[in-house]
Amino acid sequence: MNRIRFSRYLLSVSATIAALLSPTSLFAGDTLLIHGHVYTGNPKAPWAQALAITGTRIEAVGSDQEILRRQQAKSDVIDLHGQTVIPGISDSHTHMWFGAMELHGFNLSTPESSITPDNPDAIVAKIKAFAADHPNDKVLIGRADFGTVPPAVPTHELLDRAVSDRPVIIHNTSEHALWVNAKALAFAGITDQPVADRAEERNVIRDASGHPSGLLLEAAMELVERAVFAALSREEKLALLRDASHYLNTFGITSVVNATGSLPEIELYAALRDRGELTVRTRNSFGAVAVNHHLAPQFLADLEKARSQYHDDWVSANLVKFFTDGGSGMIPPLTYEPAEYKKLVMELDKRGYQIMTHALRGDSAHMVLDTYEEVEKANGPRDRRLRMEHAEIFPTEDLPRFAKLSVVVSTQPSFCCSDIGSNFDPQDKTPTDRWRSLEQSGATLAFGSDWPCTWPPDPFVGMQQVIRRTVWHSAAASAMVGGVFDGGGQGGAVPTLSSYVPEESITVEQAVNAYTLGSAYARFSENQLGTLVPGKEADLAVLSQDIFSAPAGGIAKIHVVMTMVGGKVVFTAMK
């Protein structure tokens, strides 16, 4: 048993013993769930019929008879009628602010279809209709598939045909590019003159005469993102995030790690928490898409303020997100020189922050592992839980280093699979998305959605991909150059009869564990979340079908009928 798994086991046992010795374990439960098929995630006792909840926490797990002994007049008894219960999904990688905006906006890339710039009349009609239905929206925000390799890219003129009097901002499904109309360019202060920040200017796509085309890549997205955040009122932003929180609950998601963020965004989650309107637990990072960090006094002050003020079960922030490469173009562009990245990570680790790093390229992944190894040597041992985000591609010789360095692999199963896996070069035959190999090596897997890159953020689609590794194909995506992918149930993609490197699949139980305990561990929450054992928070999902006996090809059809966070029902479709 490797040290991570042994630590998890000790923590689980300690939590169970503490709960059994607690005086509250002798009292009646506020809520009793009975007649269920409960997967606890506890390797010593993985199955139960029922559980009792007192306040926000699980008081007892056992048989119907044992739990019903705790019933009193005021107990709320929920009959599960044999339905399967799993621990709440802890999504290891989301962008809630982006998702919240796009949830309110228009979506041109759904599992059913993808409307792209190759169909200009359909795009104009969709945006016009949305604008007419939302006359009070200051900014119109959408989501779509479009190419990101100049000159084969969309321009603002097409969007101007749809709406010319309000900013229109369309997020690429990768979240590494924006397509905007002329009004949005003016709104963000983008003119024929270069913008002040050189990294941002480098990613403003301009025509031969220097006019902005309407396409913004990578760091240039921040020009628009800052303007949108400033334009919306606090109440508007809170309403968007509240709705996003409830939307995530419908998929059994009870906690998330936000893989981009800032102090003002974190303060919004705290405000919702204080109002009792936040229904997912958030751990929040500092970072913007493909924007390099600089240890400026204000940045360090914001980090410290967030760490000192936000460290409870609902809103926590001791996390810094790096992007070693982007997500646009034929091959993602590099963002850091190795020495610069290492210096920043070394200093922030010395200050005690958890580090998560986006790496799509194999050479980026190798650089991240090299840096993490040097950090451990230079700054000494501690419980870091260094994370690599995506980690779909890495050199084969680096595989054992994840477990050796205790690096958490935070990855998104729904991104798999095209017929070349996650490789960018069709000639590169290196296997990607190596879940079984990582699991067998002793590495910790933490699964997530990268919502809104994945739409919807359905963990059961992801679990089916983990098990079947089906190759999907999107006719719309194949016509694009850069910025799109063939993933499970994405952008009009359809499943083929092929699977990609099927020997890298893992079991249903391993997949559920990676979406629950693995992701809880990645966010330093395994003492409170991830399994259904006495003493832990009552975060759980009730399923429409037993995921452990469902045919592999039917797992994606499973849906959530009830979600509970901290002992409170936050979503139900139960009759």
ZAMARGU-4260 file (C-alpha; in steps of 0.2 Angstrom, whole numbers, plus 5000, padded with zeros to 4 digits):
<rodrens>
0) 5000/5000/5000 | 5008/5017/4995 | 5009/5031/5007 | 4994/5041/5000 | 4982/5026/5001
5) 4989/5021/5018 | 4986/5039/5024 | 4968/5039/5017 | 4965/5022/5026 | 4971/5029/5043
10) 4961/5045/5041 | 4945/5035/5037 | 4948/5024/5052 | 4951/5039/5063 | 4935/5047/5057
15) 4925/5032/5060 | 4932/5029/5078 | 4929/5047/5083 | 4911/5047/5077 | 4907/5031/5086
20) 4915/5038/5102 | 4905/5054/5100 | 4890/5057/5111 | 4880/5062/5096 | 4881/5045/5089
25) 4869/5039/5103 | 4855/5051/5098 | 4842/5050/5085 | 4845/5055/5067 | 4837/5071/5060
30) 4836/5062/5043 | 4835/5043/5040 | 4838/5036/5023 | 4832/5018/5022 | 4829/5004/5010
35) 4844/5009/4999 | 4859/5001/4990 | 4872/5013/4998 | 4890/5012/4991 | 4900/5020/5006
40) 4917/5020/4998 | 4924/5013/5014 | 4935/4998/5009 | 4931/4989/5025 | 4912/4990/5023
45) 4908/4996/5006 | 4889/4992/5006 | 4875/4997/5018 | 4856/4998/5017 | 4853/5014/5026
50) 4861/5029/5035 | 4857/5042/5048 | 4861/5060/5047 | 4862/5072/5062 | 4864/5091/5057
55) 4876/5091/5042 | 4885/5075/5046 | 4883/5056/5044 | 4879/5049/5061 | 4878/5030/5057
60) 4878/5018/5042 | 4871/5001/5043 | 4856/4990/5040 | 4838/4996/5039 | 4835/4989/5057
65) 4850/4997/5064 | 4846/5014/5057 | 4827/5014/5061 | 4831/5012/5079 | 4836/5030/5079
70) 4819/5036/5072 | 4810/5048/5083 | 4794/5059/5080 | 4804/5073/5072 | 4815/5062/5061
75) 4813/5064/5042 | 4813/5047/5035 | 4817/5045/5016 | 4813/5028/5008 | 4825/5025/4994
80) 4815/5011/4987 | 4831/5001/4983 | 4840/5015/4973 | 4859/5016/4973 | 4867/5030/4984
85) 4885/5036/4981 | 4896/5049/4989 | 4893/5066/4982 | 4903/5070/4966 | 4918/5081/4970
90) 4922/5088/4953 | 4941/5091/4953 | 4942/5104/4939 | 4928/5117/4935 | 4927/5135/4930
95) 4911/5140/4938 | 4911/5159/4933 | 4913/5154/4915 | 4900/5141/4917 | 4888/5152/4926
100) 4889/5165/4912 | 4887/5152/4898 | 4872/5144/4907 | 4863/5160/4906 | 4868/5163/4888
105) 4866/5154/4872 | 4875/5137/4868 | 4879/5132/4850 | 4888/5117/4855 | 4878/5103/4864
110) 4879/5084/4864 | 4865/5084/4850 | 4873/5097/4838 | 4886/5110/4835 | 4882/5126/4825
115) 4898/5133/4818 | 4904/5148/4808 | 4902/5136/4793 | 4883/5139/4795 | 4882/5158/4796
120) 4864/5160/4794 | 4860/5148/4808 | 4872/5157/4820 | 4864/5174/4816 | 4847/5167/4818
125) 4851/5159/4835 | 4860/5175/4842 | 4846/5186/4836 | 4833/5176/4844 | 4842/5175/4860
130) 4845/5194/4860 | 4826/5197/4857 | 4822/5186/4872 | 4835/5195/4883 | 4832/5213/4880
135) 4839/5218/4897 | 4856/5209/4896 | 4870/5221/4895 | 4881/5208/4887 | 4876/5193/4877
140) 4887/5178/4881 | 4887/5161/4871 | 4897/5146/4868 | 4902/5138/4852 | 4915/5127/4842
145) 4926/5138/4830 | 4943/5137/4823 | 4958/5146/4832 | 4971/5145/4818 | 4973/5161/4808
150) 4968/5165/4794 | 4954/5151/4795 | 4945/5160/4809 | 4929/5168/4812 | 4928/5188/4812
155) 4917/5200/4821 | 4907/5205/4805 | 4897/5189/4806 | 4892/5193/4824 | 4889/5211/4819
160) 4875/5204/4807 | 4866/5197/4822 | 4868/5211/4835 | 4877/5227/4833 | 4871/5237/4848
165) 4877/5226/4862 | 4893/5216/4865 | 4892/5198/4859 | 4905/5187/4867 | 4906/5169/4862
170) 4918/5157/4872 | 4926/5143/4862 | 4922/5126/4870 | 4940/5125/4875 | 4939/5141/4885
175) 4956/5146/4877 | 4948/5158/4864 | 4934/5171/4862 | 4925/5177/4847 | 4917/5194/4849
180) 4908/5207/4839 | 4913/5225/4835 | 4903/5232/4850 | 4912/5220/4862 | 4929/5225/4855
185) 4925/5243/4859 | 4918/5238/4876 | 4935/5230/4880 | 4945/5244/4874 | 4952/5235/4859
190) 4956/5247/4845 | 4968/5248/4831 | 4981/5253/4843 | 4991/5239/4852 | 4985/5236/4870
195) 4997/5239/4884 | 5001/5222/4890 | 5012/5213/4878 | 5006/5195/4881 | 4988/5201/4879
200) 4992/5210/4863 | 5002/5196/4856 | 4985/5186/4856 | 4974/5199/4849 | 4972/5192/4831
205) 4972/5207/4819 | 4970/5208/4800 | 4984/5214/4788 | 4980/5232/4792 | 4981/5230/4810
210) 4962/5230/4814 | 4956/5218/4827 | 4947/5204/4819 | 4936/5199/4833 | 4946/5183/4838
215) 4955/5184/4855 | 4967/5169/4860 | 4973/5164/4877 | 4979/5179/4888 | 4970/5192/4877
220) 4954/5184/4883 | 4957/5194/4899 | 4954/5210/4890 | 4936/5205/4888 | 4934/5195/4904
225) 4939/5210/4915 | 4927/5221/4906 | 4912/5209/4908 | 4916/5206/4927 | 4916/5225/4930
230) 4900/5228/4920 | 4889/5216/4929 | 4882/5222/4946 | 4886/5212/4962 | 4868/5205/4962
235) 4869/5200/4944 | 4885/5190/4947 | 4878/5182/4963 | 4862/5177/4954 | 4873/5169/4940
240) 4883/5159/4952 | 4868/5154/4963 | 4860/5146/4947 | 4876/5138/4942 | 4878/5130/4959
245) 4860/5123/4958 | 4864/5116/4940 | 4879/5107/4946 | 4868/5099/4960 | 4857/5091/4946
250) 4872/5080/4942 | 4876/5074/4959 | 4890/5087/4961 | 4892/5093/4979 | 4909/5101/4978
255) 4921/5108/4965 | 4939/5115/4963 | 4938/5131/4953 | 4953/5130/4941 | 4953/5149/4938
260) 4949/5163/4949 | 4953/5179/4959 | 4949/5187/4976 | 4934/5196/4969 | 4927/5180/4963
265) 4930/5171/4979 | 4921/5185/4988 | 4906/5181/4978 | 4906/5163/4984 | 4908/5168/5002
270) 4893/5180/5000 | 4882/5166/4993 | 4888/5155/5008 | 4883/5169/5020 | 4866/5170/5012
275) 4864/5151/5013 | 4862/5151/4994 | 4878/5141/4990 | 4874/5123/4987 | 4891/5117/4981
280) 4907/5117/4991 | 4921/5127/4983 | 4940/5127/4983 | 4946/5141/4973 | 4962/5144/4964
285) 4971/5160/4958 | 4974/5161/4940 | 4968/5166/4923 | 4968/5156/4907 | 4986/5156/4900
290) 4991/5171/4909 | 5008/5170/4918 | 5009/5174/4936 | 5020/5188/4943 | 5024/5190/4962
295) 5018/5208/4962 | 5014/5215/4980 | 4995/5216/4976 | 4995/5198/4970 | 5003/5191/4985
300) 4992/5202/4996 | 4977/5195/4988 | 4983/5177/4990 | 4986/5180/5008 | 4970/5188/5012
305) 4960/5174/5003 | 4970/5161/5013 | 4967/5169/5029 | 4949/5173/5027 | 4942/5158/5017
310) 4946/5141/5024 | 4930/5133/5029 | 4920/5118/5021 | 4911/5129/5009 | 4924/5142/5003
315) 4942/5139/5004 | 4957/5147/4995 | 4975/5141/4997 | 4978/5136/4979 | 4988/5144/4964
320) 4984/5138/4946 | 4998/5139/4933 | 4996/5136/4914 | 5012/5129/4906 | 5004/5129/4889
325) 4988/5135/4881 | 4974/5126/4872 | 4972/5135/4855 | 4980/5132/4838 | 4986/5115/4831
330) 4998/5113/4845 | 4995/5122/4862 | 5007/5137/4864 | 5020/5137/4878 | 5018/5150/4891
335) 5033/5149/4902 | 5051/5146/4901 | 5056/5132/4912 | 5067/5143/4924 | 5053/5156/4926
340) 5040/5143/4930 | 5052/5134/4942 | 5056/5150/4951 | 5038/5155/4954 | 5032/5138/4960
345) 5047/5137/4971 | 5043/5153/4980 | 5024/5150/4981 | 5027/5132/4988 | 5039/5140/5001
350) 5025/5151/5006 | 5014/5136/5009 | 5002/5137/4994 | 4995/5122/4985 | 5000/5122/4967
355) 4990/5115/4952 | 4997/5116/4934 | 4988/5114/4917 | 4999/5104/4905 | 4992/5098/4889
360) 5008/5094/4880 | 5020/5080/4884 | 5035/5091/4886 | 5025/5103/4897 | 5020/5088/4908
365) 5039/5083/4909 | 5044/5101/4914 | 5030/5101/4928 | 5036/5084/4935 | 5054/5090/4935
370) 5049/5106/4944 | 5039/5097/4957 | 5054/5086/4960 | 5066/5100/4963 | 5053/5109/4974
375) 5052/5094/4985 | 5071/5093/4987 | 5073/5112/4989 | 5059/5116/5001 | 5059/5100/5011
380) 5045/5087/5014 | 5027/5092/5018 | 5010/5087/5013 | 5009/5097/4996 | 4997/5087/4985
385) 5004/5095/4970 | 4992/5093/4956 | 4994/5091/4937 | 4978/5096/4927 | 4974/5086/4912
390) 4990/5075/4911 | 4983/5066/4896 | 4999/5066/4887 | 5016/5062/4895 | 5032/5053/4891
395) 5030/5034/4895 | 5046/5035/4906 | 5037/5048/4917 | 5023/5037/4922 | 5031/5031/4938
400) 5035/5048/4943 | 5017/5053/4947 | 5016/5041/4962 | 5034/5043/4967 | 5032/5062/4969
405) 5014/5060/4976 | 5007/5071/4961 | 4988/5071/4960 | 4983/5067/4942 | 4967/5079/4940
410) 4960/5074/4923 | 4944/5074/4913 | 4937/5057/4906 | 4925/5066/4895 | 4939/5073/4884
415) 4943/5055/4878 | 4943/5049/4865 | 4948/5053/4847 | 4956/5040/4836 | 4973/5047/4841
420) 4969/5049/4859 | 4973/5066/4866 | 4989/5067/4854 | 4991/5083/4844 | 5002/5074/4831
425) 4993/5060/4821 | 5010/5052/4819 | 5013/5052/4838 | 5008/5034/4844 | 5011/5037/4863
430) 4996/5031/4872 | 4987/5044/4881 | 4973/5045/4895 | 4983/5031/4904 | 4971/5028/4918
435) 4974/5010/4922 | 4993/5012/4921 | 4992/5027/4933 | 4981/5018/4945 | 4992/5003/4945
440) 5007/5013/4948 | 5000/5020/4964 | 4996/5037/4958 | 4980/5047/4964 | 4967/5050/4951
445) 4955/5064/4953 | 4942/5066/4940 | 4932/5081/4935 | 4923/5089/4920 | 4932/5106/4916
450) 4915/5113/4915 | 4910/5122/4904 | 4923/5115/4892 | 4913/5099/4895 | 4894/5102/4893
455) 4885/5096/4902 | 4897/5092/4917 | 4889/5074/4918 | 4900/5063/4928 | 4891/5047/4922
460) 4896/5051/4904 | 4914/5052/4910 | 4913/5036/4920 | 4907/5027/4904 | 4922/5034/4895
465) 4933/5028/4908 | 4926/5010/4906 | 4923/5009/4887 | 4936/5022/4880 | 4924/5024/4865
470) 4931/5034/4851 | 4919/5049/4847 | 4919/5059/4831 | 4911/5076/4827 | 4908/5081/4809
475) 4908/5099/4815 | 4925/5097/4824 | 4934/5089/4810 | 4930/5104/4799 | 4939/5116/4811
480) 4957/5120/4812 | 4962/5121/4831 | 4953/5124/4846 | 4941/5109/4846 | 4941/5091/4851
485) 4932/5074/4849 | 4926/5070/4866 | 4912/5059/4874 | 4895/5067/4871 | 4902/5084/4865
490) 4898/5096/4851 | 4887/5084/4841 | 4900/5070/4842 | 4893/5053/4839 | 4901/5036/4846
495) 4910/5025/4834 | 4912/5006/4836 | 4930/5008/4840 | 4939/5011/4857 | 4955/5019/4860
500) 4968/5009/4869 | 4955/4998/4879 | 4968/4991/4890 | 4969/5007/4899 | 4951/5006/4905
505) 4947/5005/4924 | 4933/4998/4934 | 4916/5006/4939 | 4922/5006/4957 | 4938/5014/4953
510) 4930/5028/4942 | 4917/5032/4956 | 4931/5033/4969 | 4941/5045/4957 | 4926/5056/4956
515) 4923/5056/4975 | 4937/5051/4987 | 4951/5054/4975 | 4945/5072/4971 | 4941/5075/4989
520) 4959/5070/4993 | 4965/5082/4979 | 4957/5097/4988 | 4963/5092/5006 | 4945/5087/5011
525) 4946/5068/5013 | 4942/5070/5032 | 4926/5078/5028 | 4921/5072/5010 | 4923/5057/4998
530) 4915/5043/5008 | 4899/5039/5017 | 4905/5035/5035 | 4901/5042/5052 | 4908/5059/5056
535) 4909/5065/5038 | 4898/5078/5029 | 4882/5071/5022 | 4885/5074/5004 | 4878/5061/4993
540) 4869/5057/4977 | 4854/5045/4974 | 4855/5037/4956 | 4841/5032/4944 | 4850/5015/4941
545) 4863/5005/4950 | 4879/5010/4942 | 4888/4995/4948 | 4877/4983/4938 | 4872/4993/4924
550) 4879/4988/4907 | 4894/4998/4902 | 4886/5006/4887 | 4871/5012/4898 | 4881/5021/4912
555) 4880/5037/4903 | 4861/5036/4904 | 4861/5036/4923 | 4855/5052/4930 | 4853/5059/4948
560) 4836/5059/4957 | 4842/5067/4973 | 4857/5077/4979 | 4861/5081/4997 | 4874/5093/5003
565) 4878/5094/5021 | 4862/5084/5026 | 4851/5096/5015 | 4842/5091/5000 | 4848/5103/4986
570) 4840/5094/4971 | 4827/5081/4970 | 4817/5072/4956 | 4811/5058/4967 | 4792/5055/4967
</rodrens>
